[in-house]
Amino acid sequence: MAAINDEYKDRLFSFIFGREENRKWTLELYNAINGSHYENPEDIKITTIEEVLYLGMHNDVSFMISDEMSLYEQQSTYNPNMPVRQLQYCGYLYEKYIKENKLNKYGSRLIQLPVPRLVVFYNGTTDEPDEKILRLSDSFPEGADTDIEVRVRMLNINFGRNQKLLDMCRPLMEYSWFVAEVRKNSKDMEIDKAVDLAVSKMPKDYILKPFLESHEAEVKGMMLTEYDEAETMNMFKEEGRQEGRQEGSYNTLVSLVKKNLLSIKDAAGQAGMSEDAFRKKMAAN
């Protein structure tokens, strides 16, 4: 399983909702989130950032539809810093949009940009409300008169939560069921066996079942990576409280990254750094 863990770094959420061949599921998720009724998956243009080397940046799922730019992130550990991360992703995607459409941001004519829709899908083990808004301004000194605000809608998609939303998007409901089943099974067995059991127990009429069966190795690798990240960060935080150390210790985060127990993306977030800054500091040491 270690080799699989090294090879696959995507999240299962991205694997399901961020692939070109699965745009019908992406569209169904978009409609459920926004109360819209688009029917043609071809209307979606996937724009997910795929590891921009010079920026050290990648996101989970992003796409364009009509005049909107949606950025979706999945989190198995609560992260209050998603607004600044989403702001960074938006900056890159807007720059790319401007270049692709040959817009002149230095001209006297106002350019038109797609409306950002920022969502975090949370399925961690700590209790969080069905929905909450994360704001960039919460990172500024209290009472600061800020010229920038970013709002991120965080939705709790653990199985049994946000039932109306899950009912409106069957792939999301099935994903939520699968993650919950793997989590339950993993209490008594290794992750790879927990995944096997969850897939075998998945109802035959679930539309994700053939997809998960045909990508068995990838699914196991991604679930192992996410499980290790969540469990390791929880353990790290608890040890930090017991030893009186500050959470997010840079050296510990680097150690977790090198052991393939934490992605650079999440390590940088825990350290309060950009992915590019984290990579550069890690390379310099």
C-alpha positions in Angstrom: 0.0 0.0 0.0 2.9 2.4 0.5 3.6 2.4 -3.2 0.0 3.3 -4.0 0.1 6.1 -1.4 3.2 7.6 -3.1 1.6 7.5 -6.5 -1.8 8.9 -6.0 -2.1 12.3 -4.5 -5.6 13.4 -5.7 -8.6 13.3 -3.4 -11.4 10.9 -4.1 -13.8 13.9 -4.3 -11.6 15.4 -7.1 -11.4 12.0 -8.8 -15.2 11.8 -8.9 -16.3 15.4 -9.6 -13.2 16.9 -11.3 -12.7 14.5 -14.3 -13.8 15.4 -17.9 -15.6 12.1 -18.3 -17.6 12.8 -15.1 -18.9 16.2 -16.0 -22.5 15.0 -15.7 -21.8 14.4 -12.0 -20.1 17.8 -11.7 -23.1 19.4 -13.3 -25.5 17.6 -11.0 -23.5 18.9 -8.0 -23.5 22.4 -9.3 -27.3 22.4 -9.8 -27.8 21.1 -6.3 -25.6 23.8 -4.8 -27.0 26.7 -6.8 -30.7 25.6 -7.4 -30.1 25.7 -11.1 -31.3 23.4 -13.8 -28.6 23.0 -16.4 -28.9 19.8 -18.4 -26.0 19.7 -20.8 -22.6 18.5 -19.3 -20.9 20.1 -22.3 -21.7 23.5 -20.7 -19.0 22.8 -18.1 -15.4 23.7 -18.8 -13.0 22.1 -16.2 -10.4 24.6 -15.0 -8.8 22.6 -12.1 -5.3 23.8 -11.4 -3.0 20.9 -12.0 0.2 21.4 -10.0 1.5 24.7 -11.3 5.2 24.1 -10.8 6.4 27.7 -10.5 3.6 28.5 -8.0 3.5 25.2 -6.2 -0.3 25.3 -6.4 -3.2 23.0 -7.2 -6.8 22.9 -6.2 -9.4 20.2 -5.9 -12.1 21.1 -8.5 -12.8 24.2 -10.5 -14.9 24.8 -13.6 -16.6 27.4 -15.6 -20.3 27.4 -16.5 -22.2 30.3 -18.0 -20.7 33.5 -16.4 -19.7 31.7 -13.1 -16.4 30.3 -11.9 -16.9 27.6 -9.3 -14.1 26.5 -7.0 -14.8 23.4 -4.9 -12.5 22.0 -2.1 -13.0 18.9 0.0 -11.6 18.9 3.5 -11.5 15.9 5.9 -10.0 18.2 8.6 -11.5 21.6 9.4 -9.4 24.4 8.0 -10.4 28.0 8.8 -7.8 29.3 6.3 -9.7 28.3 3.2 -10.6 31.9 2.3 -7.0 32.9 1.7 -6.3 29.7 -0.2 -9.3 30.2 -2.4 -8.2 33.8 -3.0 -4.9 32.5 -4.3 -6.6 30.0 -6.6 -9.0 32.7 -7.9 -6.0 35.0 -8.6 -4.4 32.3 -10.8 -7.6 31.4 -12.6 -8.5 35.0 -13.3 -5.1 35.6 -14.7 -5.5 32.6 -16.9 -9.0 33.7 -18.0 -7.7 37.1 -18.9 -4.9 35.7 -21.1 -7.1 33.1 -22.8 -9.7 35.7 -23.7 -7.2 38.4 -24.6 -8.6 40.9 -22.2 -6.7 44.1 -21.5 -6.7 44.7 -17.7 -4.6 47.9 -18.2 -7.1 49.5 -20.6 -9.8 52.1 -20.0 -12.6 49.7 -20.8 -14.0 47.7 -17.9 -13.4 44.0 -18.4 -16.0 41.4 -17.5 -15.0 38.5 -15.3 -16.9 35.3 -14.2 -18.6 35.4 -10.8 -16.7 33.3 -8.2 -18.6 30.6 -6.3 -16.4 29.3 -3.5 -17.4 26.1 -1.7 -15.8 23.8 0.8 -17.2 20.3 1.3 -16.4 19.1 4.8 -16.5 15.5 5.9 -14.2 15.4 8.9 -14.9 13.8 12.3 -15.2 17.0 14.3 -18.8 18.3 14.7 -19.4 21.2 12.4 -22.8 22.8 11.4 -24.5 21.8 8.2 -23.4 25.1 6.7 -21.2 28.0 7.8 -19.5 30.9 6.1 -15.7 31.3 6.3 -14.5 34.9 5.8 -11.1 36.2 4.9 -11.7 39.2 7.3 -11.6 36.8 10.2 -7.8 36.5 9.6 -7.4 40.3 10.0 -7.1 42.1 13.4 -10.5 42.5 15.0 -12.3 45.6 13.9 -10.0 46.2 10.9 -11.5 48.2 8.1 -10.5 45.9 5.2 -10.6 46.6 1.5 -10.8 42.8 0.7 -13.3 40.2 1.7 -13.6 36.6 0.6 -16.5 34.4 1.6 -16.4 30.6 1.4 -19.4 28.5 1.9 -18.6 25.4 3.9 -21.0 22.5 3.7 -21.0 19.5 6.0 -21.5 16.5 3.7 -21.0 13.7 6.3 -23.6 11.1 5.7 -26.8 12.1 7.5 -26.0 15.8 7.4 -27.4 18.3 4.9 -29.9 15.7 3.8 -31.7 18.1 1.4 -28.5 18.7 -0.5 -27.6 15.0 -0.6 -31.1 14.2 -1.9 -30.6 16.7 -4.7 -27.3 15.2 -5.8 -27.1 11.5 -5.9 -23.4 11.2 -6.7 -22.7 13.4 -3.6 -25.0 11.3 -1.5 -23.2 8.1 -2.6 -19.8 9.6 -2.1 -20.9 10.6 1.4 -22.2 7.1 2.1 -19.0 5.5 0.8 -16.7 7.7 3.0 -18.8 7.0 6.1 -18.7 3.2 5.3 -14.9 3.2 4.9 -14.5 5.2 8.1 -16.7 2.7 10.0 -14.9 -0.3 8.5 -11.4 1.1 9.2 -12.0 0.9 13.0 -11.6 -2.9 12.7 -9.3 -3.4 9.6 -6.7 -1.9 7.3 -7.8 0.8 4.9 -7.5 -1.3 1.8 -9.7 -3.9 3.3 -12.1 -1.3 4.5 -12.4 0.1 1.0 -13.0 -3.4 -0.5 -15.8 -4.1 2.0 -17.4 -0.7 1.4 -17.4 -1.2 -2.3 -18.8 -4.7 -1.9 -21.6 -3.5 0.4 -22.5 -0.5 -1.8 -26.0 -1.0 -3.2 -26.0 -2.3 -6.8 -28.1 0.6 -8.0 -25.6 3.2 -6.9 -24.2 4.9 -9.9 -20.7 5.3 -8.4 -20.3 1.5 -7.8 -19.0 0.6 -11.3 -16.7 3.7 -11.3 -15.2 2.7 -7.9 -14.8 -0.9 -8.9 -13.0 0.0 -12.2 -10.6 2.3 -10.3 -9.9 0.1 -7.3 -6.2 0.8 -7.0 -6.6 4.6 -7.3 -9.5 4.7 -4.8 -7.5 2.7 -2.2 -4.5 5.0 -2.6 -6.6 8.1 -2.3 -8.5 6.9 0.7 -5.3 5.8 2.4 -3.7 9.2 1.8 -6.8 11.1 3.2 -7.1 8.8 6.2 -3.4 9.2 7.0 -3.6 13.0 6.6 -6.6 13.3 8.9 -5.5 10.9 11.5 -1.9 12.2 11.6 -3.0 15.8 11.9 -5.4 15.0 14.7 -2.6 13.1 16.5 -0.2 15.9 15.9 -2.6 18.5 17.3 -3.2 16.4 20.4 0.5 15.9 21.0 1.0 19.6 20.5 -1.6 20.4 23.2 0.0 17.9 25.6 3.5 19.1 25.1 2.6 22.8 25.1 3.9 23.2 21.5 2.3 25.5 19.0 0.0 23.7 16.5 1.3 23.6 13.0 5.0 23.2 13.9 6.9 23.6 10.6 9.5 20.9 11.2 6.8 18.4 12.1 4.8 19.3 9.0 7.9 18.8 6.8 8.4 15.4 8.4 4.8 14.4 7.6 5.2 15.5 4.0 8.5 13.5 3.6 6.8 10.4 5.0 3.9 10.8 2.5 1.5 11.2 5.4 0.5 14.8 4.5 0.3 16.6 1.1 2.3 19.8 0.6 -1.0 21.6 -0.1 -2.4 20.7 3.4 0.9 21.2 5.2 1.2 24.7 3.8 -2.3 25.4 4.9 -1.6 24.2 8.4 1.6 26.3 8.5 -0.3 29.4 7.3 2.0 29.6 4.2 1.5 29.5 0.4 2.4 26.2 -1.2 5.2 27.9 -3.1 6.7 29.4 0.1 6.4 26.1 1.8 8.2 24.3 -1.1 11.0 26.9 -1.2 11.6 26.8 2.6 11.6 23.0 2.6 14.1 22.9 -0.4 16.3 25.4 1.3 16.7 23.5 4.6 
